Amino acid sequence: MPVAVRDKVRAVSQDLGGQAALARLIDVSPSRVTRWLKTEEPDAENRRTVEALEYVLTRLLEVFDRESALEWMQGFNAHLGDRRPIDVIATGNVLDVMAAIEAEETGAYA
């Protein structure tokens, strides 16, 4: 059974340490995240980003603690052509980010 987007927003917010952290990461207002949790559905682009974040964070939190995972998501990454993982996720290239996590975990050089 599919998981409701609202539940994914809640889970990602908790993984990131709160609604404000999610809002900062995907560049929306904190009130927007609050509305997603109460009454609104995210637009298609933000829904895809939240779903991708849920997928990536599940794997990333196996490798890093929460604070390090947040830094990793916002830092420039050589395995991603010196792009930030959050920006790559926003373009829909989740598999590239997953490969970068794997490379990070195994200590591969870019």
VMD Tcl script that builds the backbone (N, CA, C; Angstrom):
set m [mol new atoms 330]
animate dup $m
set s [atomselect $m all]
$s set {name element resname resid chain x y z} {
  {N N MET 1 A 0.843 -1.178 0.000}
  {CA C MET 1 A 0.000 0.000 0.000}
  {C C MET 1 A 0.887 1.241 0.000}
  {N N PRO 2 A 0.616 2.197 -0.890}
  {CA C PRO 2 A 1.418 3.417 -0.946}
  {C C PRO 2 A 1.312 4.223 0.353}
  {N N VAL 3 A 2.397 4.892 0.673}
  {CA C VAL 3 A 2.434 5.745 1.859}
  {C C VAL 3 A 2.006 7.149 1.445}
  {N N ALA 4 A 1.138 7.765 2.225}
  {CA C ALA 4 A 0.657 9.117 1.925}
  {C C ALA 4 A 1.811 10.111 1.960}
  {N N VAL 5 A 1.745 11.095 1.073}
  {CA C VAL 5 A 2.787 12.115 1.012}
  {C C VAL 5 A 2.928 12.812 2.360}
  {N N ARG 6 A 1.822 13.059 3.034}
  {CA C ARG 6 A 1.851 13.706 4.353}
  {C C ARG 6 A 2.728 12.904 5.319}
  {N N ASP 7 A 2.604 11.580 5.273}
  {CA C ASP 7 A 3.421 10.728 6.143}
  {C C ASP 7 A 4.892 10.804 5.757}
  {N N LYS 8 A 5.160 10.934 4.469}
  {CA C LYS 8 A 6.549 11.069 4.016}
  {C C LYS 8 A 7.130 12.403 4.463}
  {N N VAL 9 A 6.334 13.463 4.368}
  {CA C VAL 9 A 6.789 14.778 4.841}
  {C C VAL 9 A 7.107 14.698 6.326}
  {N N ARG 10 A 6.244 14.054 7.086}
  {CA C ARG 10 A 6.460 13.903 8.527}
  {C C ARG 10 A 7.750 13.113 8.798}
  {N N ALA 11 A 7.931 12.011 8.097}
  {CA C ALA 11 A 9.109 11.165 8.314}
  {C C ALA 11 A 10.400 11.891 7.942}
  {N N VAL 12 A 10.397 12.570 6.810}
  {CA C VAL 12 A 11.598 13.299 6.385}
  {C C VAL 12 A 11.887 14.434 7.359}
  {N N SER 13 A 10.852 15.131 7.802}
  {CA C SER 13 A 11.043 16.201 8.793}
  {C C SER 13 A 11.692 15.656 10.054}
  {N N GLN 14 A 11.221 14.525 10.521}
  {CA C GLN 14 A 11.797 13.915 11.724}
  {C C GLN 14 A 13.241 13.498 11.483}
  {N N ASP 15 A 13.514 12.894 10.334}
  {CA C ASP 15 A 14.886 12.481 10.019}
  {C C ASP 15 A 15.837 13.667 9.978}
  {N N LEU 16 A 15.338 14.796 9.498}
  {CA C LEU 16 A 16.177 15.983 9.359}
  {C C LEU 16 A 16.258 16.811 10.631}
  {N N GLY 17 A 15.413 16.508 11.603}
  {CA C GLY 17 A 15.452 17.252 12.849}
  {C C GLY 17 A 14.377 18.317 12.966}
  {N N GLY 18 A 13.400 18.305 12.080}
  {CA C GLY 18 A 12.285 19.234 12.203}
  {C C GLY 18 A 11.828 19.791 10.870}
  {N N GLN 19 A 10.664 20.410 10.914}
  {CA C GLN 19 A 10.065 20.975 9.710}
  {C C GLN 19 A 10.909 22.102 9.127}
  {N N ALA 20 A 11.526 22.896 9.991}
  {CA C ALA 20 A 12.345 24.008 9.508}
  {C C ALA 20 A 13.540 23.497 8.712}
  {N N ALA 21 A 14.120 22.385 9.148}
  {CA C ALA 21 A 15.261 21.816 8.423}
  {C C ALA 21 A 14.835 21.348 7.036}
  {N N LEU 22 A 13.677 20.704 6.944}
  {CA C LEU 22 A 13.167 20.283 5.638}
  {C C LEU 22 A 12.911 21.504 4.762}
  {N N ALA 23 A 12.288 22.517 5.324}
  {CA C ALA 23 A 11.993 23.731 4.559}
  {C C ALA 23 A 13.269 24.360 4.008}
  {N N ARG 24 A 14.297 24.470 4.838}
  {CA C ARG 24 A 15.571 25.038 4.386}
  {C C ARG 24 A 16.176 24.194 3.272}
  {N N LEU 25 A 16.136 22.896 3.445}
  {CA C LEU 25 A 16.781 21.995 2.496}
  {C C LEU 25 A 16.136 22.058 1.117}
  {N N ILE 26 A 14.818 22.180 1.060}
  {CA C ILE 26 A 14.151 22.196 -0.247}
  {C C ILE 26 A 13.704 23.599 -0.657}
  {N N ASP 27 A 14.133 24.601 0.117}
  {CA C ASP 27 A 13.927 26.003 -0.230}
  {C C ASP 27 A 12.450 26.390 -0.338}
  {N N VAL 28 A 11.708 26.047 0.705}
  {CA C VAL 28 A 10.327 26.518 0.847}
  {C C VAL 28 A 10.195 27.128 2.237}
  {N N SER 29 A 9.119 27.839 2.473}
  {CA C SER 29 A 8.915 28.433 3.793}
  {C C SER 29 A 8.508 27.348 4.792}
  {N N PRO 30 A 8.880 27.522 6.067}
  {CA C PRO 30 A 8.441 26.560 7.087}
  {C C PRO 30 A 6.920 26.435 7.149}
  {N N SER 31 A 6.212 27.534 6.886}
  {CA C SER 31 A 4.747 27.463 6.919}
  {C C SER 31 A 4.212 26.561 5.811}
  {N N ARG 32 A 4.924 26.481 4.711}
  {CA C ARG 32 A 4.509 25.585 3.623}
  {C C ARG 32 A 4.570 24.134 4.088}
  {N N VAL 33 A 5.653 23.772 4.778}
  {CA C VAL 33 A 5.779 22.401 5.293}
  {C C VAL 33 A 4.665 22.125 6.296}
  {N N THR 34 A 4.371 23.099 7.146}
  {CA C THR 34 A 3.276 22.939 8.111}
  {C C THR 34 A 1.957 22.685 7.394}
  {N N ARG 35 A 1.706 23.430 6.343}
  {CA C ARG 35 A 0.463 23.219 5.585}
  {C C ARG 35 A 0.432 21.833 4.948}
  {N N TRP 36 A 1.579 21.360 4.464}
  {CA C TRP 36 A 1.635 20.011 3.892}
  {C C TRP 36 A 1.269 18.964 4.937}
  {N N LEU 37 A 1.646 19.230 6.169}
  {CA C LEU 37 A 1.357 18.273 7.239}
  {C C LEU 37 A -0.097 18.345 7.704}
  {N N LYS 38 A -0.774 19.439 7.404}
  {CA C LYS 38 A -2.142 19.619 7.913}
  {C C LYS 38 A -3.208 19.542 6.829}
  {N N THR 39 A -3.099 20.380 5.813}
  {CA C THR 39 A -4.227 20.507 4.883}
  {C C THR 39 A -3.874 20.391 3.411}
  {N N GLU 40 A -2.677 20.780 3.034}
  {CA C GLU 40 A -2.305 20.845 1.621}
  {C C GLU 40 A -1.493 19.638 1.190}
  {N N GLU 41 A -1.518 19.396 -0.095}
  {CA C GLU 41 A -0.595 18.449 -0.709}
  {C C GLU 41 A 0.515 19.270 -1.360}
  {N N PRO 42 A 1.753 18.792 -1.328}
  {CA C PRO 42 A 2.808 19.500 -2.062}
  {C C PRO 42 A 2.510 19.464 -3.565}
  {N N ASP 43 A 2.992 20.484 -4.278}
  {CA C ASP 43 A 2.877 20.442 -5.733}
  {C C ASP 43 A 3.722 19.272 -6.241}
  {N N ALA 44 A 3.583 18.946 -7.505}
  {CA C ALA 44 A 4.235 17.750 -8.055}
  {C C ALA 44 A 5.751 17.780 -7.874}
  {N N GLU 45 A 6.375 18.929 -8.115}
  {CA C GLU 45 A 7.829 19.025 -7.996}
  {C C GLU 45 A 8.282 18.790 -6.554}
  {N N ASN 46 A 7.635 19.445 -5.604}
  {CA C ASN 46 A 8.013 19.261 -4.201}
  {C C ASN 46 A 7.661 17.870 -3.696}
  {N N ARG 47 A 6.583 17.290 -4.203}
  {CA C ARG 47 A 6.241 15.917 -3.822}
  {C C ARG 47 A 7.348 14.959 -4.258}
  {N N ARG 48 A 7.807 15.118 -5.498}
  {CA C ARG 48 A 8.898 14.259 -5.982}
  {C C ARG 48 A 10.165 14.468 -5.157}
  {N N THR 49 A 10.439 15.713 -4.795}
  {CA C THR 49 A 11.629 15.998 -3.993}
  {C C THR 49 A 11.519 15.359 -2.618}
  {N N VAL 50 A 10.365 15.462 -1.975}
  {CA C VAL 50 A 10.165 14.841 -0.660}
  {C C VAL 50 A 10.314 13.327 -0.766}
  {N N GLU 51 A 9.724 12.731 -1.788}
  {CA C GLU 51 A 9.826 11.281 -1.958}
  {C C GLU 51 A 11.265 10.856 -2.211}
  {N N ALA 52 A 11.992 11.630 -3.008}
  {CA C ALA 52 A 13.401 11.328 -3.262}
  {C C ALA 52 A 14.221 11.487 -1.990}
  {N N LEU 53 A 13.938 12.539 -1.225}
  {CA C LEU 53 A 14.649 12.744 0.039}
  {C C LEU 53 A 14.420 11.584 0.997}
  {N N GLU 54 A 13.196 11.111 1.059}
  {CA C GLU 54 A 12.904 9.977 1.936}
  {C C GLU 54 A 13.764 8.774 1.547}
  {N N TYR 55 A 13.835 8.501 0.268}
  {CA C TYR 55 A 14.616 7.375 -0.246}
  {C C TYR 55 A 16.108 7.554 0.057}
  {N N VAL 56 A 16.639 8.731 -0.275}
  {CA C VAL 56 A 18.063 9.006 -0.075}
  {C C VAL 56 A 18.412 9.023 1.413}
  {N N LEU 57 A 17.591 9.671 2.227}
  {CA C LEU 57 A 17.890 9.768 3.660}
  {C C LEU 57 A 17.892 8.409 4.347}
  {N N THR 58 A 17.023 7.521 3.905}
  {CA C THR 58 A 17.019 6.178 4.481}
  {C C THR 58 A 18.400 5.554 4.343}
  {N N ARG 59 A 18.988 5.704 3.171}
  {CA C ARG 59 A 20.327 5.147 2.928}
  {C C ARG 59 A 21.409 5.989 3.606}
  {N N LEU 60 A 21.304 7.288 3.500}
  {CA C LEU 60 A 22.330 8.179 4.034}
  {C C LEU 60 A 22.467 8.052 5.546}
  {N N LEU 61 A 21.349 7.861 6.242}
  {CA C LEU 61 A 21.401 7.741 7.701}
  {C C LEU 61 A 21.950 6.393 8.157}
  {N N GLU 62 A 22.178 5.480 7.228}
  {CA C GLU 62 A 22.907 4.249 7.543}
  {C C GLU 62 A 24.409 4.503 7.563}
  {N N VAL 63 A 24.824 5.586 6.916}
  {CA C VAL 63 A 26.243 5.910 6.775}
  {C C VAL 63 A 26.665 7.015 7.742}
  {N N PHE 64 A 25.816 8.030 7.908}
  {CA C PHE 64 A 26.148 9.208 8.709}
  {C C PHE 64 A 25.129 9.426 9.816}
  {N N ASP 65 A 25.534 10.196 10.836}
  {CA C ASP 65 A 24.554 10.675 11.807}
  {C C ASP 65 A 23.768 11.811 11.145}
  {N N ARG 66 A 22.702 12.260 11.780}
  {CA C ARG 66 A 21.804 13.243 11.175}
  {C C ARG 66 A 22.525 14.532 10.794}
  {N N GLU 67 A 23.329 15.079 11.688}
  {CA C GLU 67 A 24.014 16.340 11.396}
  {C C GLU 67 A 24.955 16.199 10.204}
  {N N SER 68 A 25.718 15.115 10.180}
  {CA C SER 68 A 26.632 14.886 9.059}
  {C C SER 68 A 25.865 14.658 7.760}
  {N N ALA 69 A 24.725 13.982 7.846}
  {CA C ALA 69 A 23.901 13.751 6.655}
  {C C ALA 69 A 23.409 15.080 6.081}
  {N N LEU 70 A 22.982 15.994 6.950}
  {CA C LEU 70 A 22.535 17.311 6.488}
  {C C LEU 70 A 23.667 18.073 5.815}
  {N N GLU 71 A 24.840 18.030 6.422}
  {CA C GLU 71 A 25.996 18.701 5.831}
  {C C GLU 71 A 26.336 18.088 4.482}
  {N N TRP 72 A 26.287 16.755 4.409}
  {CA C TRP 72 A 26.601 16.056 3.169}
  {C C TRP 72 A 25.616 16.453 2.072}
  {N N MET 73 A 24.333 16.544 2.402}
  {CA C MET 73 A 23.308 16.883 1.415}
  {C C MET 73 A 23.508 18.287 0.850}
  {N N GLN 74 A 24.066 19.193 1.644}
  {CA C GLN 74 A 24.197 20.586 1.227}
  {C C GLN 74 A 25.598 20.947 0.753}
  {N N GLY 75 A 26.545 20.013 0.907}
  {CA C GLY 75 A 27.918 20.287 0.505}
  {C C GLY 75 A 28.173 19.906 -0.945}
  {N N PHE 76 A 29.150 20.540 -1.540}
  {CA C PHE 76 A 29.531 20.192 -2.910}
  {C C PHE 76 A 30.228 18.842 -2.891}
  {N N ASN 77 A 29.919 18.011 -3.877}
  {CA C ASN 77 A 30.377 16.627 -3.862}
  {C C ASN 77 A 31.096 16.302 -5.166}
  {N N ALA 78 A 32.348 15.883 -5.056}
  {CA C ALA 78 A 33.148 15.558 -6.240}
  {C C ALA 78 A 32.532 14.421 -7.048}
  {N N HIS 79 A 31.883 13.477 -6.378}
  {CA C HIS 79 A 31.254 12.353 -7.082}
  {C C HIS 79 A 30.045 12.799 -7.908}
  {N N LEU 80 A 29.584 13.995 -7.649}
  {CA C LEU 80 A 28.430 14.539 -8.375}
  {C C LEU 80 A 28.838 15.719 -9.256}
  {N N GLY 81 A 30.096 15.732 -9.662}
  {CA C GLY 81 A 30.574 16.821 -10.511}
  {C C GLY 81 A 30.591 18.152 -9.796}
  {N N ASP 82 A 30.942 18.111 -8.514}
  {CA C ASP 82 A 30.987 19.306 -7.663}
  {C C ASP 82 A 29.636 20.009 -7.555}
  {N N ARG 83 A 28.581 19.204 -7.578}
  {CA C ARG 83 A 27.235 19.713 -7.325}
  {C C ARG 83 A 26.805 19.260 -5.938}
  {N N ARG 84 A 25.816 19.950 -5.383}
  {CA C ARG 84 A 25.286 19.567 -4.078}
  {C C ARG 84 A 24.265 18.447 -4.261}
  {N N PRO 85 A 24.295 17.419 -3.401}
  {CA C PRO 85 A 23.316 16.336 -3.525}
  {C C PRO 85 A 21.875 16.827 -3.551}
  {N N ILE 86 A 21.530 17.819 -2.739}
  {CA C ILE 86 A 20.150 18.304 -2.725}
  {C C ILE 86 A 19.764 18.895 -4.073}
  {N N ASP 87 A 20.703 19.535 -4.759}
  {CA C ASP 87 A 20.418 20.088 -6.083}
  {C C ASP 87 A 20.249 18.975 -7.112}
  {N N VAL 88 A 21.046 17.933 -6.983}
  {CA C VAL 88 A 20.942 16.790 -7.898}
  {C C VAL 88 A 19.603 16.085 -7.691}
  {N N ILE 89 A 19.196 15.939 -6.434}
  {CA C ILE 89 A 17.889 15.335 -6.138}
  {C C ILE 89 A 16.775 16.167 -6.768}
  {N N ALA 90 A 16.881 17.479 -6.668}
  {CA C ALA 90 A 15.843 18.364 -7.207}
  {C C ALA 90 A 15.697 18.222 -8.721}
  {N N THR 91 A 16.762 17.787 -9.400}
  {CA C THR 91 A 16.678 17.578 -10.850}
  {C C THR 91 A 16.193 16.178 -11.192}
  {N N GLY 92 A 15.975 15.351 -10.167}
  {CA C GLY 92 A 15.451 14.010 -10.392}
  {C C GLY 92 A 16.502 12.925 -10.539}
  {N N ASN 93 A 17.758 13.256 -10.319}
  {CA C ASN 93 A 18.842 12.284 -10.486}
  {C C ASN 93 A 19.182 11.575 -9.179}
  {N N VAL 94 A 18.210 10.898 -8.637}
  {CA C VAL 94 A 18.369 10.216 -7.351}
  {C C VAL 94 A 19.433 9.127 -7.433}
  {N N LEU 95 A 19.486 8.415 -8.545}
  {CA C LEU 95 A 20.460 7.327 -8.669}
  {C C LEU 95 A 21.892 7.838 -8.596}
  {N N ASP 96 A 22.145 9.035 -9.130}
  {CA C ASP 96 A 23.482 9.619 -9.021}
  {C C ASP 96 A 23.835 9.882 -7.559}
  {N N VAL 97 A 22.868 10.362 -6.799}
  {CA C VAL 97 A 23.101 10.631 -5.378}
  {C C VAL 97 A 23.331 9.325 -4.625}
  {N N MET 98 A 22.564 8.303 -4.952}
  {CA C MET 98 A 22.753 7.002 -4.298}
  {C C MET 98 A 24.143 6.449 -4.606}
  {N N ALA 99 A 24.606 6.621 -5.839}
  {CA C ALA 99 A 25.951 6.173 -6.208}
  {C C ALA 99 A 27.010 6.965 -5.444}
  {N N ALA 100 A 26.771 8.253 -5.228}
  {CA C ALA 100 A 27.714 9.079 -4.468}
  {C C ALA 100 A 27.769 8.641 -3.009}
  {N N ILE 101 A 26.630 8.253 -2.448}
  {CA C ILE 101 A 26.618 7.735 -1.073}
  {C C ILE 101 A 27.443 6.459 -1.006}
  {N N GLU 102 A 27.237 5.577 -1.968}
  {CA C GLU 102 A 27.996 4.322 -2.022}
  {C C GLU 102 A 29.490 4.597 -2.146}
  {N N ALA 103 A 29.864 5.545 -2.994}
  {CA C ALA 103 A 31.272 5.902 -3.160}
  {C C ALA 103 A 31.842 6.467 -1.865}
  {N N GLU 104 A 31.066 7.286 -1.198}
  {CA C GLU 104 A 31.495 7.862 0.085}
  {C C GLU 104 A 31.724 6.761 1.114}
  {N N GLU 105 A 30.804 5.830 1.154}
  {CA C GLU 105 A 30.886 4.752 2.135}
  {C C GLU 105 A 32.097 3.853 1.891}
  {N N THR 106 A 32.415 3.615 0.629}
  {CA C THR 106 A 33.530 2.717 0.314}
  {C C THR 106 A 34.863 3.440 0.231}
  {N N GLY 107 A 34.832 4.770 0.342}
  {CA C GLY 107 A 36.071 5.536 0.317}
  {C C GLY 107 A 36.627 5.745 -1.076}
  {N N ALA 108 A 35.788 5.624 -2.093}
  {CA C ALA 108 A 36.235 5.810 -3.474}
  {C C ALA 108 A 36.579 7.273 -3.720}
  {N N TYR 109 A 37.553 7.487 -4.566}
  {CA C TYR 109 A 37.944 8.842 -4.943}
  {C C TYR 109 A 37.234 9.238 -6.217}
  {N N ALA 110 A 36.898 10.520 -6.304}
  {CA C ALA 110 A 36.207 11.014 -7.508}
  {C C ALA 110 A 37.212 11.447 -8.549}
}
mol reanalyze $m
mol bondsrecalc $m
mol representation Tube
mol addrep $m
